[in-house]
Amino acid sequence: MQLGSVPPSSGPDGVQRIRQVLTDGGFTVVTVRWGQPTGPASPGSVFYAVAAGTGCVLGSVDFNGVRLPRVVGTFPGGRCLA
């Protein structure tokens, strides 16, 4: 799985492309969305969160490349995002 080879593009296509790379990589609980001013990723980037075992992997991709993912715990109920 190489997110760095999937730069975001304008429109929903960037989100869909990254979602596809993550699901092709075997992740089944995946959230991918555009970064928001109040969120953990910069506006204009594509933010992703995937469940991995008992934790979550969070990261983002923008035109400058892939921001290193970080592993965090889950919210109550096992969710990766509020």
N, CA and C atoms as an extended XYZ file, in Angstrom:
246
Properties=species:S:1:pos:R:3:atomname:S:1:resname:S:1:resid:I:1 pbc="F F F"
N         0.846       -1.163        0.000 N   MET     1
C         0.000        0.000        0.000 CA  MET     1
C         0.894        1.228        0.000 C   MET     1
N         0.706        2.096       -0.979 N   GLN     2
C         1.541        3.287       -1.091 CA  GLN     2
C         0.670        4.513       -1.247 C   GLN     2
N         0.319        5.137       -0.130 N   LEU     3
C        -0.495        6.340       -0.192 CA  LEU     3
C         0.250        7.486       -0.848 C   LEU     3
N         1.569        7.489       -0.751 N   GLY     4
C         2.349        8.565       -1.349 CA  GLY     4
C         2.214        8.641       -2.847 C   GLY     4
N         1.794        7.563       -3.472 N   SER     5
C         1.608        7.571       -4.917 CA  SER     5
C         0.200        8.009       -5.297 C   SER     5
N        -0.587        8.436       -4.318 N   VAL     6
C        -1.970        8.840       -4.562 CA  VAL     6
C        -2.164       10.269       -4.069 C   VAL     6
N        -1.646       11.262       -4.804 N   PRO     7
C        -1.843       12.638       -4.346 CA  PRO     7
C        -3.312       13.021       -4.441 C   PRO     7
N        -3.791       13.856       -3.536 N   PRO     8
C        -5.183       14.267       -3.610 CA  PRO     8
C        -5.432       15.068       -4.876 C   PRO     8
N        -6.605       14.951       -5.396 N   SER     9
C        -7.004       15.753       -6.538 CA  SER     9
C        -8.230       16.553       -6.150 C   SER     9
N        -8.559       17.529       -6.959 N   SER    10
C        -9.731       18.321       -6.624 CA  SER    10
C       -10.985       17.473       -6.751 C   SER    10
N       -11.961       17.768       -5.927 N   GLY    11
C       -13.209       17.041       -5.960 CA  GLY    11
C       -13.149       15.752       -5.155 C   GLY    11
N       -14.237       14.997       -5.183 N   PRO    12
C       -14.322       13.780       -4.377 CA  PRO    12
C       -13.409       12.663       -4.858 C   PRO    12
N       -12.809       12.800       -6.022 N   ASP    13
C       -11.958       11.744       -6.564 CA  ASP    13
C       -10.765       11.445       -5.664 C   ASP    13
N       -10.171       12.455       -5.052 N   GLY    14
C        -9.021       12.234       -4.167 CA  GLY    14
C        -9.391       11.394       -2.964 C   GLY    14
N       -10.541       11.655       -2.386 N   VAL    15
C       -11.020       10.885       -1.239 CA  VAL    15
C       -11.275        9.445       -1.663 C   VAL    15
N       -11.940        9.254       -2.787 N   GLN    16
C       -12.258        7.910       -3.247 CA  GLN    16
C       -10.999        7.116       -3.576 C   GLN    16
N       -10.012        7.754       -4.176 N   ARG    17
C        -8.771        7.048       -4.523 CA  ARG    17
C        -8.054        6.553       -3.276 C   ARG    17
N        -7.984        7.368       -2.245 N   ILE    18
C        -7.308        6.951       -1.015 CA  ILE    18
C        -8.129        5.882       -0.292 C   ILE    18
N        -9.444        6.023       -0.286 N   ARG    19
C       -10.291        4.981        0.308 CA  ARG    19
C       -10.031        3.641       -0.388 C   ARG    19
N        -9.908        3.646       -1.713 N   GLN    20
C        -9.680        2.418       -2.460 CA  GLN    20
C        -8.326        1.801       -2.124 C   GLN    20
N        -7.285        2.603       -2.003 N   VAL    21
C        -5.967        2.085       -1.637 CA  VAL    21
C        -6.018        1.420       -0.263 C   VAL    21
N        -6.705        2.046        0.684 N   LEU    22
C        -6.795        1.480        2.033 CA  LEU    22
C        -7.593        0.182        2.057 C   LEU    22
N        -8.715        0.143        1.360 N   THR    23
C        -9.496       -1.090        1.344 CA  THR    23
C        -8.777       -2.183        0.564 C   THR    23
N        -8.087       -1.823       -0.508 N   ASP    24
C        -7.282       -2.811       -1.233 CA  ASP    24
C        -6.163       -3.361       -0.351 C   ASP    24
N        -5.701       -2.551        0.621 N   GLY    25
C        -4.666       -2.978        1.552 CA  GLY    25
C        -5.186       -3.872        2.668 C   GLY    25
N        -6.488       -4.132        2.687 N   GLY    26
C        -7.052       -5.061        3.651 CA  GLY    26
C        -7.770       -4.425        4.823 C   GLY    26
N        -7.818       -3.102        4.893 N   PHE    27
C        -8.536       -2.447        5.991 CA  PHE    27
C       -10.029       -2.493        5.695 C   PHE    27
N       -10.825       -2.839        6.692 N   THR    28
C       -12.263       -2.959        6.481 CA  THR    28
C       -13.063       -1.840        7.131 C   THR    28
N       -12.522       -1.208        8.172 N   VAL    29
C       -13.195       -0.076        8.816 CA  VAL    29
C       -12.380        1.169        8.487 C   VAL    29
N       -12.842        1.898        7.473 N   VAL    30
C       -12.081        3.007        6.904 CA  VAL    30
C       -12.959        4.255        6.850 C   VAL    30
N       -12.411        5.379        7.296 N   THR    31
C       -13.052        6.684        7.125 CA  THR    31
C       -12.071        7.571        6.380 C   THR    31
N       -12.523        8.185        5.304 N   VAL    32
C       -11.680        9.091        4.521 CA  VAL    32
C       -12.514       10.321        4.205 C   VAL    32
N       -11.956       11.506        4.452 N   ARG    33
C       -12.683       12.745        4.178 CA  ARG    33
C       -11.701       13.886        3.967 C   ARG    33
N       -12.206       14.989        3.453 N   TRP    34
C       -11.377       16.171        3.280 CA  TRP    34
C       -11.053       16.772        4.640 C   TRP    34
N        -9.839       17.279        4.800 N   GLY    35
C        -9.453       17.965        6.027 CA  GLY    35
C       -10.281       19.222        6.214 C   GLY    35
N       -10.619       19.511        7.451 N   GLN    36
C       -11.441       20.669        7.800 CA  GLN    36
C       -10.645       21.596        8.721 C   GLN    36
N       -10.980       22.886        8.743 N   PRO    37
C       -10.255       23.823        9.608 CA  PRO    37
C       -10.261       23.424       11.080 C   PRO    37
N       -11.287       22.734       11.541 N   THR    38
C       -11.371       22.353       12.947 CA  THR    38
C       -10.919       20.919       13.195 C   THR    38
N       -10.444       20.221       12.173 N   GLY    39
C       -10.067       18.822       12.316 CA  GLY    39
C        -8.576       18.619       12.491 C   GLY    39
N        -8.167       17.357       12.574 N   PRO    40
C        -6.758       17.037       12.812 CA  PRO    40
C        -5.869       17.162       11.576 C   PRO    40
N        -6.448       17.317       10.399 N   ALA    41
C        -5.660       17.453        9.172 CA  ALA    41
C        -5.900       18.831        8.576 C   ALA    41
N        -4.937       19.337        7.848 N   SER    42
C        -5.057       20.680        7.287 CA  SER    42
C        -6.139       20.731        6.208 C   SER    42
N        -6.814       21.877        6.077 N   PRO    43
C        -7.813       22.023        5.026 CA  PRO    43
C        -7.183       21.761        3.661 C   PRO    43
N        -7.907       21.058        2.814 N   GLY    44
C        -7.413       20.731        1.484 CA  GLY    44
C        -6.680       19.413        1.411 C   GLY    44
N        -6.340       18.845        2.558 N   SER    45
C        -5.708       17.529        2.559 CA  SER    45
C        -6.797       16.467        2.653 C   SER    45
N        -6.412       15.227        2.410 N   VAL    46
C        -7.329       14.111        2.586 CA  VAL    46
C        -6.934       13.409        3.879 C   VAL    46
N        -7.857       13.338        4.815 N   PHE    47
C        -7.633       12.745        6.126 CA  PHE    47
C        -8.195       11.334        6.124 C   PHE    47
N        -7.471       10.405        6.740 N   TYR    48
C        -7.987        9.036        6.829 CA  TYR    48
C        -7.807        8.486        8.234 C   TYR    48
N        -8.705        7.568        8.595 N   ALA    49
C        -8.641        6.844        9.860 CA  ALA    49
C        -9.054        5.411        9.570 C   ALA    49
N        -8.245        4.465       10.022 N   VAL    50
C        -8.567        3.056        9.819 CA  VAL    50
C        -8.407        2.314       11.135 C   VAL    50
N        -9.337        1.396       11.387 N   ALA    51
C        -9.232        0.543       12.561 CA  ALA    51
C        -8.171       -0.508       12.291 C   ALA    51
N        -7.301       -0.718       13.268 N   ALA    52
C        -6.224       -1.705       13.130 CA  ALA    52
C        -6.047       -2.388       14.480 C   ALA    52
N        -6.591       -3.573       14.614 N   GLY    53
C        -6.510       -4.270       15.891 CA  GLY    53
C        -7.282       -3.515       16.945 C   GLY    53
N        -6.635       -3.207       18.062 N   THR    54
C        -7.307       -2.484       19.138 CA  THR    54
C        -7.048       -0.986       19.079 C   THR    54
N        -6.494       -0.498       17.986 N   GLY    55
C        -6.199        0.918       17.836 CA  GLY    55
C        -6.669        1.448       16.500 C   GLY    55
N        -6.245        2.656       16.203 N   CYS    56
C        -6.586        3.325       14.955 CA  CYS    56
C        -5.324        3.940       14.367 C   CYS    56
N        -5.261        3.954       13.060 N   VAL    57
C        -4.181        4.627       12.354 CA  VAL    57
C        -4.788        5.869       11.714 C   VAL    57
N        -4.241        7.047       12.056 N   LEU    58
C        -4.714        8.321       11.522 CA  LEU    58
C        -3.608        8.957       10.706 C   LEU    58
N        -3.958        9.560        9.595 N   GLY    59
C        -2.967       10.248        8.789 CA  GLY    59
C        -3.633       11.131        7.758 C   GLY    59
N        -2.814       11.784        6.957 N   SER    60
C        -3.354       12.628        5.898 CA  SER    60
C        -2.390       12.667        4.729 C   SER    60
N        -2.940       13.033        3.590 N   VAL    61
C        -2.175       13.164        2.359 CA  VAL    61
C        -2.518       14.516        1.768 C   VAL    61
N        -1.484       15.280        1.380 N   ASP    62
C        -1.742       16.535        0.683 CA  ASP    62
C        -0.736       16.671       -0.450 C   ASP    62
N        -0.719       17.799       -1.102 N   PHE    63
C         0.159       17.957       -2.258 CA  PHE    63
C         1.632       17.986       -1.890 C   PHE    63
N         1.930       18.094       -0.598 N   ASN    64
C         3.318       18.034       -0.148 CA  ASN    64
C         3.744       16.617        0.193 C   ASN    64
N         2.821       15.664        0.122 N   GLY    65
C         3.146       14.272        0.400 CA  GLY    65
C         2.302       13.704        1.516 C   GLY    65
N         2.758       12.595        2.043 N   VAL    66
C         2.038       11.889        3.095 CA  VAL    66
C         2.537       12.353        4.447 C   VAL    66
N         1.643       12.766        5.295 N   ARG    67
C         2.007       13.085        6.675 CA  ARG    67
C         2.081       11.763        7.420 C   ARG    67
N         3.157       11.532        8.125 N   LEU    68
C         3.351       10.243        8.778 CA  LEU    68
C         2.137        9.877        9.610 C   LEU    68
N         1.650        8.662        9.426 N   PRO    69
C         0.491        8.244       10.223 CA  PRO    69
C         0.872        8.065       11.679 C   PRO    69
N        -0.119        8.162       12.520 N   ARG    70
C         0.098        7.913       13.952 CA  ARG    70
C        -0.926        6.892       14.425 C   ARG    70
N        -0.524        6.100       15.373 N   VAL    71
C        -1.398        5.089       15.950 CA  VAL    71
C        -1.937        5.634       17.259 C   VAL    71
N        -3.244        5.570       17.423 N   VAL    72
C        -3.901        6.070       18.627 CA  VAL    72
C        -4.903        5.033       19.117 C   VAL    72
N        -5.366        5.197       20.329 N   GLY    73
C        -6.410        4.321       20.856 CA  GLY    73
C        -7.766        4.680       20.258 C   GLY    73
N        -8.753        3.886       20.579 N   THR    74
C       -10.101        4.135       20.072 CA  THR    74
C       -10.916        4.932       21.066 C   THR    74
N       -11.984        5.504       20.564 N   PHE    75
C       -12.989        6.124       21.423 CA  PHE    75
C       -13.814        5.008       22.053 C   PHE    75
N       -14.601        5.322       23.073 N   PRO    76
C       -15.491        4.301       23.639 CA  PRO    76
C       -16.351        3.693       22.527 C   PRO    76
N       -16.533        2.410       22.581 N   GLY    77
C       -17.296        1.723       21.545 CA  GLY    77
C       -16.432        1.271       20.385 C   GLY    77
N       -15.126        1.551       20.450 N   GLY    78
C       -14.208        1.081       19.422 CA  GLY    78
C       -14.116        1.943       18.181 C   GLY    78
N       -14.719        3.129       18.202 N   ARG    79
C       -14.679        4.007       17.029 CA  ARG    79
C       -13.336        4.730       16.935 C   ARG    79
N       -12.925        5.020       15.702 N   CYS    80
C       -11.684        5.761       15.483 CA  CYS    80
C       -11.896        7.269       15.486 C   CYS    80
N       -13.068        7.715       15.122 N   LEU    81
C       -13.356        9.146       15.075 CA  LEU    81
C       -14.637        9.441       15.830 C   LEU    81
N       -14.691       10.637       16.401 N   ALA    82
C       -15.901       11.045       17.136 CA  ALA    82
C       -17.013       11.359       16.165 C   ALA    82
